[in-house]
Amino acid sequence: MKIGILGYGNLGRGVECAIRQNADAELAAVFTRRDPSSVKILTEGVPVVHVSEITGYRDKIDVLIICGGSATDLPTMTPEYAKYFNVIDSFDTHAKIPEHFSNVDRAAKASGKVAIISAGWDPGMFSLNRAIASAILPDGADYTFWGKGVSQGHSDAIRRIEGVLDARQYTIPVPEALERVRSGETPDLSVREKHTRECFVVASPLADKAKIEKEIKEMPNYFADYDTTVHFISQEELDRDHKGIPHGGLVIRSGRTGKDLENRHIIEYSLKLDSNPEFTSSVLVAYARAAYRMNRKGESGCKTVFDVAPALLSPLSGEELRSHML
């Protein structure tokens, strides 16, 4: 399975590492919008190519993994490159997934390719667990908790504030809310009751810290609806204590069964990730395998994690899966 990577940031570097861990996968090329001579990759002998030349690789790549951002890159890139390749992306703007699916599906069906969108952990692995758990326990409620982990989008939003030199923002589940759900309750929780936000900010020497803190806490769509704590620290402290990109979270389904719904059940799926982009990259490579297999069987169009049989993700044969995993 020859894989191409489009974009060589945190996610693209993670995909390259994941390919090295999968014996049936091979990195064919890395495509970039930068000057290719400025991009240094880990895999020797693999070309780094400007994106303007990507269509020349149509017959050299089985699956193209698109490592762009959901805000502006993926809405245009994924449908465009689905015209030429089987593609995978990690589009994570939940409200816009139906629109993105429609645009990509149109392009992939026209080209006879398979495109799998929104593969990762949320959307992705968490989505699967929500769907399976709600099917098993129809009388119940779903709860998703994120963190403790770094939110890259929220961190970027803080860095755009005047006077901020650098920042990291952590999303943290509220312990009391988590325990209520784990105990079998099905509370109606607001966003403020489910998560808090903790910010570590490096301010310029002459910046008004009170003004920065106020702007953070009142920022709509990011912090205004949450209890938010702001810490001002030095660049050295940020580099030393907050250099990683950890994340994770929980999907919990609390449900009841029985004649009088007398029996309670809890389904819980948990992730604890040292590196958000590297874990997401590993999911993308597994779904690249599925896209490759589905297309070889003659399938085309846009797919999500709901449409992919678990066996297609594994390098093991059906016989091996039945012998060792079932």
One Martini backbone bead per residue (centre of mass of N, CA, C, O) as a GRO file, in nm:
protein
  326
    1MET     BB    1   0.088   0.041   0.029
    2LYS     BB    2   0.079   0.357  -0.117
    3ILE     BB    3   0.168   0.662   0.045
    4GLY     BB    4   0.050   0.993   0.075
    5ILE     BB    5   0.155   1.322   0.186
    6LEU     BB    6  -0.036   1.617   0.280
    7GLY     BB    7   0.152   1.765   0.474
    8TYR     BB    8   0.427   1.874   0.721
    9GLY     BB    9   0.336   1.855   1.014
   10ASN     BB   10   0.236   1.706   1.288
   11LEU     BB   11   0.060   1.504   1.126
   12GLY     BB   12   0.257   1.421   0.899
   13ARG     BB   13   0.476   1.312   1.088
   14GLY     BB   14   0.294   1.097   1.215
   15VAL     BB   15   0.237   0.936   0.957
   16GLU     BB   16   0.524   0.853   0.902
   17CYS     BB   17   0.557   0.688   1.163
   18ALA     BB   18   0.316   0.493   1.114
   19ILE     BB   19   0.420   0.362   0.856
   20ARG     BB   20   0.676   0.232   0.998
   21GLN     BB   21   0.464   0.029   1.170
   22ASN     BB   22   0.364  -0.077   0.877
   23ALA     BB   23   0.434  -0.340   0.666
   24ASP     BB   24   0.197  -0.264   0.434
   25ALA     BB   25   0.349   0.018   0.425
   26GLU     BB   26   0.435   0.304   0.201
   27LEU     BB   27   0.624   0.577   0.130
   28ALA     BB   28   0.604   0.779  -0.166
   29ALA     BB   29   0.515   1.086  -0.072
   30VAL     BB   30   0.566   1.442  -0.020
   31PHE     BB   31   0.346   1.720   0.013
   32THR     BB   32   0.393   2.080  -0.051
   33ARG     BB   33   0.373   2.445  -0.017
   34ARG     BB   34   0.654   2.453   0.010
   35ASP     BB   35   0.977   2.435  -0.013
   36PRO     BB   36   1.109   2.128  -0.058
   37SER     BB   37   1.408   2.198   0.048
   38SER     BB   38   1.284   2.272   0.353
   39VAL     BB   39   1.198   1.961   0.376
   40LYS     BB   40   1.250   1.726   0.638
   41ILE     BB   41   1.263   1.382   0.645
   42LEU     BB   42   1.294   1.047   0.765
   43THR     BB   43   1.273   0.915   0.478
   44GLU     BB   44   1.466   0.765   0.268
   45GLY     BB   45   1.411   0.826  -0.083
   46VAL     BB   46   1.179   1.032  -0.052
   47PRO     BB   47   0.985   1.251  -0.205
   48VAL     BB   48   0.968   1.609  -0.218
   49VAL     BB   49   0.671   1.784  -0.324
   50HIS     BB   50   0.503   1.997  -0.492
   51VAL     BB   51   0.163   2.035  -0.514
   52SER     BB   52   0.159   2.109  -0.826
   53GLU     BB   53   0.262   1.784  -0.885
   54ILE     BB   54   0.048   1.563  -0.784
   55THR     BB   55  -0.091   1.443  -1.049
   56GLY     BB   56   0.178   1.279  -1.133
   57TYR     BB   57   0.090   1.050  -0.888
   58ARG     BB   58  -0.162   0.869  -0.955
   59ASP     BB   59   0.012   0.583  -1.015
   60LYS     BB   60   0.189   0.594  -0.714
   61ILE     BB   61  -0.086   0.607  -0.539
   62ASP     BB   62  -0.331   0.472  -0.322
   63VAL     BB   63  -0.307   0.690  -0.075
   64LEU     BB   64  -0.419   1.009   0.047
   65ILE     BB   65  -0.304   1.203   0.317
   66ILE     BB   66  -0.470   1.478   0.464
   67CYS     BB   67  -0.282   1.743   0.654
   68GLY     BB   68  -0.506   1.955   0.735
   69GLY     BB   69  -0.722   2.202   0.808
   70SER     BB   70  -1.062   2.253   0.884
   71ALA     BB   71  -1.117   2.552   0.818
   72THR     BB   72  -0.957   2.574   0.507
   73ASP     BB   73  -0.840   2.312   0.374
   74LEU     BB   74  -1.038   2.054   0.359
   75PRO     BB   75  -1.291   2.174   0.204
   76THR     BB   76  -1.100   2.176  -0.065
   77MET     BB   77  -0.896   1.938  -0.079
   78THR     BB   78  -1.062   1.676  -0.066
   79PRO     BB   79  -1.239   1.712  -0.325
   80GLU     BB   80  -1.000   1.761  -0.517
   81TYR     BB   81  -0.828   1.483  -0.457
   82ALA     BB   82  -1.072   1.283  -0.518
   83LYS     BB   83  -1.023   1.300  -0.835
   84TYR     BB   84  -0.731   1.112  -0.805
   85PHE     BB   85  -0.775   0.983  -0.509
   86ASN     BB   86  -0.748   0.816  -0.241
   87VAL     BB   87  -0.883   0.947   0.072
   88ILE     BB   88  -0.783   1.116   0.385
   89ASP     BB   89  -0.933   1.264   0.681
   90SER     BB   90  -0.971   1.500   0.992
   91PHE     BB   91  -1.242   1.630   1.001
   92ASP     BB   92  -1.368   1.842   1.301
   93THR     BB   93  -1.633   1.998   1.211
   94HIS     BB   94  -1.921   1.883   1.310
   95ALA     BB   95  -2.140   2.078   1.175
   96LYS     BB   96  -1.990   2.030   0.869
   97ILE     BB   97  -1.996   1.729   0.779
   98PRO     BB   98  -2.235   1.703   0.579
   99GLU     BB   99  -2.120   1.901   0.370
  100HIS     BB  100  -1.848   1.762   0.327
  101PHE     BB  101  -1.957   1.490   0.237
  102SER     BB  102  -2.105   1.588  -0.019
  103ASN     BB  103  -1.858   1.705  -0.169
  104VAL     BB  104  -1.684   1.443  -0.166
  105ASP     BB  105  -1.882   1.242  -0.289
  106ARG     BB  106  -1.903   1.368  -0.567
  107ALA     BB  107  -1.601   1.337  -0.644
  108ALA     BB  108  -1.557   1.026  -0.585
  109LYS     BB  109  -1.774   0.915  -0.778
  110ALA     BB  110  -1.660   1.042  -1.042
  111SER     BB  111  -1.363   0.884  -0.998
  112GLY     BB  112  -1.381   0.604  -0.828
  113LYS     BB  113  -1.330   0.677  -0.530
  114VAL     BB  114  -1.212   0.675  -0.193
  115ALA     BB  115  -1.349   0.863   0.092
  116ILE     BB  116  -1.227   0.938   0.419
  117ILE     BB  117  -1.378   1.107   0.683
  118SER     BB  118  -1.326   1.192   1.005
  119ALA     BB  119  -1.053   1.071   1.108
  120GLY     BB  120  -1.000   0.965   1.452
  121TRP     BB  121  -1.123   1.039   1.777
  122ASP     BB  122  -1.278   1.344   1.746
  123PRO     BB  123  -1.370   1.226   1.516
  124GLY     BB  124  -1.430   0.852   1.533
  125MET     BB  125  -1.385   0.662   1.791
  126PHE     BB  126  -1.610   0.809   1.948
  127SER     BB  127  -1.833   0.769   1.741
  128LEU     BB  128  -1.847   0.462   1.751
  129ASN     BB  129  -1.913   0.442   2.057
  130ARG     BB  130  -2.177   0.597   2.048
  131ALA     BB  131  -2.325   0.412   1.845
  132ILE     BB  132  -2.298   0.137   1.990
  133ALA     BB  133  -2.410   0.212   2.273
  134SER     BB  134  -2.695   0.316   2.173
  135ALA     BB  135  -2.777   0.040   2.048
  136ILE     BB  136  -2.757  -0.129   2.316
  137LEU     BB  137  -2.867   0.146   2.490
  138PRO     BB  138  -3.154   0.308   2.426
  139ASP     BB  139  -3.189   0.359   2.741
  140GLY     BB  140  -3.022   0.669   2.752
  141ALA     BB  141  -2.692   0.837   2.781
  142ASP     BB  142  -2.458   1.064   2.655
  143TYR     BB  143  -2.094   1.117   2.726
  144THR     BB  144  -1.844   1.375   2.670
  145PHE     BB  145  -1.497   1.384   2.755
  146TRP     BB  146  -1.229   1.619   2.761
  147GLY     BB  147  -0.941   1.512   2.883
  148LYS     BB  148  -0.659   1.608   2.964
  149GLY     BB  149  -0.579   1.881   2.728
  150VAL     BB  150  -0.464   2.018   2.437
  151SER     BB  151  -0.589   2.300   2.267
  152GLN     BB  152  -0.499   2.426   1.968
  153GLY     BB  153  -0.724   2.633   1.899
  154HIS     BB  154  -0.726   2.784   2.174
  155SER     BB  155  -0.428   2.861   2.178
  156ASP     BB  156  -0.441   3.033   1.919
  157ALA     BB  157  -0.649   3.239   2.022
  158ILE     BB  158  -0.463   3.358   2.239
  159ARG     BB  159  -0.220   3.440   2.047
  160ARG     BB  160  -0.404   3.675   1.906
  161ILE     BB  161  -0.357   3.844   2.140
  162GLU     BB  162  -0.261   4.126   2.255
  163GLY     BB  163   0.056   4.053   2.420
  164VAL     BB  164   0.090   3.761   2.314
  165LEU     BB  165   0.345   3.513   2.270
  166ASP     BB  166   0.223   3.259   2.433
  167ALA     BB  167   0.026   2.937   2.448
  168ARG     BB  168  -0.178   2.720   2.669
  169GLN     BB  169  -0.465   2.495   2.652
  170TYR     BB  170  -0.678   2.330   2.888
  171THR     BB  171  -0.890   2.055   2.903
  172ILE     BB  172  -1.121   1.983   3.185
  173PRO     BB  173  -1.279   1.775   3.367
  174VAL     BB  174  -1.537   1.753   3.589
  175PRO     BB  175  -1.539   1.543   3.850
  176GLU     BB  176  -1.839   1.552   3.941
  177ALA     BB  177  -1.964   1.485   3.667
  178LEU     BB  178  -1.819   1.219   3.617
  179GLU     BB  179  -1.927   1.070   3.872
  180ARG     BB  180  -2.228   1.086   3.809
  181VAL     BB  181  -2.213   0.916   3.550
  182ARG     BB  182  -2.065   0.662   3.669
  183SER     BB  183  -2.310   0.608   3.881
  184GLY     BB  184  -2.584   0.636   3.668
  185GLU     BB  185  -2.648   0.898   3.598
  186THR     BB  186  -2.863   1.148   3.390
  187PRO     BB  187  -2.759   1.436   3.345
  188ASP     BB  188  -2.808   1.781   3.262
  189LEU     BB  189  -2.530   1.923   3.107
  190SER     BB  190  -2.339   2.178   3.089
  191VAL     BB  191  -2.045   2.299   2.976
  192ARG     BB  192  -1.961   2.412   3.259
  193GLU     BB  193  -2.015   2.130   3.412
  194LYS     BB  194  -1.795   1.952   3.236
  195HIS     BB  195  -1.581   2.199   3.190
  196THR     BB  196  -1.255   2.330   3.202
  197ARG     BB  197  -1.016   2.610   3.174
  198GLU     BB  198  -0.654   2.623   3.118
  199CYS     BB  199  -0.413   2.893   3.119
  200PHE     BB  200  -0.090   2.953   2.956
  201VAL     BB  201   0.087   3.269   2.965
  202VAL     BB  202   0.282   3.475   2.748
  203ALA     BB  203   0.387   3.796   2.808
  204SER     BB  204   0.465   4.091   2.744
  205PRO     BB  205   0.625   4.321   2.940
  206LEU     BB  206   0.391   4.564   2.864
  207ALA     BB  207   0.149   4.415   2.925
  208ASP     BB  208  -0.196   4.380   3.001
  209LYS     BB  209  -0.300   4.128   3.198
  210ALA     BB  210  -0.592   4.200   3.269
  211LYS     BB  211  -0.685   4.232   2.975
  212ILE     BB  212  -0.616   3.949   2.878
  213GLU     BB  213  -0.790   3.791   3.079
  214LYS     BB  214  -1.059   3.918   2.995
  215GLU     BB  215  -1.049   3.833   2.695
  216ILE     BB  216  -1.045   3.535   2.741
  217LYS     BB  217  -1.307   3.497   2.929
  218GLU     BB  218  -1.492   3.660   2.688
  219MET     BB  219  -1.461   3.457   2.462
  220PRO     BB  220  -1.635   3.357   2.214
  221ASN     BB  221  -1.659   2.999   2.166
  222TYR     BB  222  -1.427   2.940   2.402
  223PHE     BB  223  -1.472   3.083   2.726
  224ALA     BB  224  -1.749   3.213   2.821
  225ASP     BB  225  -1.885   2.911   2.906
  226TYR     BB  226  -1.640   2.895   3.112
  227ASP     BB  227  -1.430   2.802   3.356
  228THR     BB  228  -1.143   3.022   3.382
  229THR     BB  229  -0.786   2.989   3.399
  230VAL     BB  230  -0.507   3.222   3.447
  231HIS     BB  231  -0.158   3.194   3.364
  232PHE     BB  232   0.147   3.361   3.422
  233ILE     BB  233   0.442   3.293   3.230
  234SER     BB  234   0.725   3.187   3.111
  235GLN     BB  235   0.886   3.066   2.841
  236GLU     BB  236   1.050   2.855   2.995
  237GLU     BB  237   0.809   2.720   3.136
  238LEU     BB  238   0.655   2.641   2.883
  239ASP     BB  239   0.882   2.470   2.749
  240ARG     BB  240   0.913   2.272   2.995
  241ASP     BB  241   0.586   2.206   3.084
  242HIS     BB  242   0.432   2.258   2.762
  243LYS     BB  243   0.545   2.095   2.490
  244GLY     BB  244   0.323   1.914   2.451
  245ILE     BB  245   0.026   1.709   2.298
  246PRO     BB  246  -0.194   1.624   2.494
  247HIS     BB  247  -0.473   1.385   2.531
  248GLY     BB  248  -0.832   1.305   2.555
  249GLY     BB  249  -1.091   1.078   2.695
  250LEU     BB  250  -1.459   1.026   2.717
  251VAL     BB  251  -1.706   0.766   2.666
  252ILE     BB  252  -2.048   0.761   2.793
  253ARG     BB  253  -2.295   0.507   2.870
  254SER     BB  254  -2.615   0.541   3.022
  255GLY     BB  255  -2.822   0.257   3.116
  256ARG     BB  256  -3.132   0.059   3.077
  257THR     BB  257  -3.286  -0.249   3.194
  258GLY     BB  258  -3.584  -0.413   3.181
  259LYS     BB  259  -3.907  -0.415   3.271
  260ASP     BB  260  -3.835  -0.151   3.486
  261LEU     BB  261  -3.547  -0.042   3.456
  262GLU     BB  262  -3.356  -0.172   3.705
  263ASN     BB  263  -3.092  -0.185   3.525
  264ARG     BB  264  -2.762  -0.085   3.522
  265HIS     BB  265  -2.536   0.072   3.270
  266ILE     BB  266  -2.181   0.099   3.173
  267ILE     BB  267  -2.012   0.266   2.909
  268GLU     BB  268  -1.646   0.287   2.860
  269TYR     BB  269  -1.426   0.513   2.684
  270SER     BB  270  -1.063   0.549   2.676
  271LEU     BB  271  -0.818   0.822   2.646
  272LYS     BB  272  -0.445   0.843   2.662
  273LEU     BB  273  -0.242   1.107   2.524
  274ASP     BB  274   0.071   1.221   2.446
  275SER     BB  275  -0.020   1.245   2.121
  276ASN     BB  276  -0.249   1.363   1.925
  277PRO     BB  277  -0.128   1.352   1.628
  278GLU     BB  278  -0.016   1.056   1.644
  279PHE     BB  279  -0.283   0.914   1.691
  280THR     BB  280  -0.436   1.023   1.448
  281SER     BB  281  -0.235   0.905   1.242
  282SER     BB  282  -0.292   0.606   1.310
  283VAL     BB  283  -0.584   0.613   1.217
  284LEU     BB  284  -0.536   0.699   0.922
  285VAL     BB  285  -0.375   0.445   0.835
  286ALA     BB  286  -0.597   0.239   0.889
  287TYR     BB  287  -0.802   0.381   0.686
  288ALA     BB  288  -0.626   0.351   0.437
  289ARG     BB  289  -0.653   0.047   0.418
  290ALA     BB  290  -0.959   0.048   0.375
  291ALA     BB  291  -0.971   0.221   0.118
  292TYR     BB  292  -0.800   0.034  -0.055
  293ARG     BB  293  -0.985  -0.217  -0.032
  294MET     BB  294  -1.253  -0.093  -0.127
  295ASN     BB  295  -1.154  -0.004  -0.411
  296ARG     BB  296  -1.068  -0.292  -0.509
  297LYS     BB  297  -1.388  -0.377  -0.488
  298GLY     BB  298  -1.539  -0.103  -0.627
  299GLU     BB  299  -1.556   0.129  -0.446
  300SER     BB  300  -1.723   0.451  -0.382
  301GLY     BB  301  -1.691   0.742  -0.222
  302CYS     BB  302  -1.807   0.854   0.076
  303LYS     BB  303  -1.679   0.801   0.411
  304THR     BB  304  -1.705   0.668   0.735
  305VAL     BB  305  -1.663   0.494   1.023
  306PHE     BB  306  -1.955   0.362   0.984
  307ASP     BB  307  -1.865   0.215   0.686
  308VAL     BB  308  -1.636   0.042   0.836
  309ALA     BB  309  -1.504  -0.247   0.870
  310PRO     BB  310  -1.289  -0.366   1.104
  311ALA     BB  311  -1.123  -0.567   0.920
  312LEU     BB  312  -1.009  -0.334   0.726
  313LEU     BB  313  -0.794  -0.219   0.944
  314SER     BB  314  -0.643  -0.486   0.938
  315PRO     BB  315  -0.358  -0.684   0.858
  316LEU     BB  316  -0.523  -0.916   0.919
  317SER     BB  317  -0.680  -1.184   0.866
  318GLY     BB  318  -0.968  -1.341   0.914
  319GLU     BB  319  -0.844  -1.590   1.048
  320GLU     BB  320  -0.667  -1.436   1.254
  321LEU     BB  321  -0.893  -1.283   1.394
  322ARG     BB  322  -1.057  -1.535   1.486
  323SER     BB  323  -0.814  -1.664   1.652
  324HIS     BB  324  -0.709  -1.380   1.827
  325MET     BB  325  -0.974  -1.162   1.865
  326LEU     BB  326  -1.261  -1.318   1.917
   0.00000   0.00000   0.00000
